[in-house]
Amino acid sequence: MTTLAPIRTTAPRRTAPPRARAVGRPAGALPRLLVGLGLALLPWLVVLATTLPGTATADHWSLAWVGLDCLEAVGLISTGVLLRRGDPRRCLTAVATAVLLLCDAWFDTTTSAPGADFATAVAMAVLVELPLACLCVRLALRALPR
């Protein structure tokens, strides 16, 4: 024999819906922390701009540049492999590679000697590094889930 549930004579109590959060938007203190840290860097930029020497000698200059170009090569290769496989994670490698290419263009042009070195750095930035960075950003945006 089955028992019937009692009939409810009062309407269920309505509660306010929980505050909706935008999809993908983190709650809590992390966004405020990141903004605060970014703002804290602003005075530090003034300190650096006013106290750093105009020139410096680096003992591992070639290692720094070879390392940067090695990371760019790894980024381009991994982005190409992931693109060929149709893997959406290519957006991560593509954006990281774009950042590396932009950094390379920036440091090449700002650290080059006047004259032919500077002209070469600008040519490399305009003809190779910046277009590749734009391509990587485009690939990253196209790979993002809708």
C-alpha positions in Angstrom: 0.0 0.0 0.0 1.4 3.4 -0.9 1.1 6.4 1.3 0.2 9.8 -0.1 2.2 12.9 0.9 0.2 15.4 2.9 -1.2 18.3 1.0 0.6 21.6 1.7 -1.8 24.3 2.8 0.7 27.2 2.7 2.7 28.5 -0.2 6.4 27.8 0.0 8.3 30.7 1.5 10.1 32.7 -1.2 13.7 33.7 -0.6 15.7 36.2 -2.4 17.8 34.6 -5.2 21.5 34.5 -4.5 23.5 37.3 -6.1 24.3 36.3 -9.5 27.9 36.4 -10.5 29.1 37.0 -14.1 30.3 33.8 -15.7 34.1 33.5 -15.4 34.4 36.4 -13.0 36.2 35.5 -9.8 34.8 36.5 -6.5 36.7 37.6 -3.5 39.8 39.5 -2.9 41.9 38.3 -5.8 40.8 40.9 -8.3 41.4 43.7 -5.8 44.8 42.3 -4.8 45.9 42.2 -8.4 44.8 45.8 -9.1 46.4 46.9 -5.8 49.7 45.3 -6.8 49.6 46.9 -10.2 49.0 50.3 -8.6 51.8 49.7 -6.1 54.2 49.3 -9.0 53.5 52.8 -10.3 55.7 54.6 -7.7 58.4 51.9 -8.2 58.4 52.8 -11.9 59.2 56.4 -11.0 62.1 55.2 -8.8 63.5 53.1 -11.6 63.2 55.8 -14.1 65.1 58.3 -11.9 67.7 56.0 -10.5 68.7 53.4 -13.1 72.0 54.1 -14.9 71.9 54.9 -18.6 74.2 51.9 -19.4 75.0 48.6 -17.9 77.2 45.6 -18.6 75.7 42.2 -18.5 77.9 39.2 -18.0 75.5 36.8 -19.7 74.2 39.0 -22.5 74.3 36.3 -25.2 72.6 33.8 -22.9 69.8 36.2 -22.3 69.1 36.7 -26.0 69.6 33.1 -27.0 67.2 32.1 -24.2 64.6 34.6 -25.3 64.8 33.4 -28.9 64.7 29.8 -27.7 61.4 30.5 -25.9 60.0 32.2 -29.0 60.9 29.1 -31.1 59.3 26.8 -28.5 56.2 29.0 -28.5 55.9 29.1 -32.3 56.4 25.3 -32.6 54.0 24.4 -29.8 51.3 26.8 -31.2 51.7 25.3 -34.7 51.5 21.7 -33.3 48.4 22.5 -31.3 46.8 24.4 -34.2 47.4 21.4 -36.5 45.7 19.1 -33.9 42.8 21.5 -33.5 43.6 21.8 -29.8 41.9 24.8 -28.2 44.8 25.1 -25.7 46.7 26.8 -28.6 45.3 30.1 -27.3 47.6 29.8 -24.3 50.8 29.1 -26.3 49.8 31.7 -28.9 49.3 34.5 -26.4 52.5 33.6 -24.5 54.4 33.6 -27.8 52.9 37.0 -28.8 54.1 38.5 -25.5 57.6 37.0 -26.0 57.7 38.5 -29.5 56.6 41.9 -28.2 59.3 41.8 -25.5 61.9 40.8 -28.1 61.0 43.8 -30.3 61.0 46.2 -27.4 64.3 45.1 -26.0 65.9 44.8 -29.4 65.0 48.4 -30.3 65.7 49.9 -26.9 69.1 48.3 -26.3 70.5 48.5 -29.8 73.3 50.9 -30.6 72.5 54.0 -32.8 73.0 53.6 -36.6 72.9 50.2 -38.4 72.1 48.2 -35.2 69.1 50.3 -34.5 67.9 50.2 -38.1 68.2 46.4 -38.1 66.3 46.1 -34.8 63.5 48.3 -36.1 63.4 46.3 -39.4 63.2 43.0 -37.5 60.5 44.4 -35.2 58.3 45.9 -38.0 58.8 43.1 -40.5 59.0 39.9 -38.4 58.3 40.2 -34.6 55.3 42.5 -34.6 53.5 40.8 -37.5 54.1 37.4 -35.9 52.8 38.7 -32.5 49.7 40.0 -34.3 49.2 36.6 -35.9 49.6 34.8 -32.6 47.1 37.2 -30.9 44.6 36.5 -33.8 45.1 32.7 -33.4 44.6 33.0 -29.6 41.4 35.0 -30.0 40.0 32.6 -32.6 40.7 29.6 -30.3 38.9 31.1 -27.3 35.6 29.2 -26.6 32.5 31.2 -27.5 
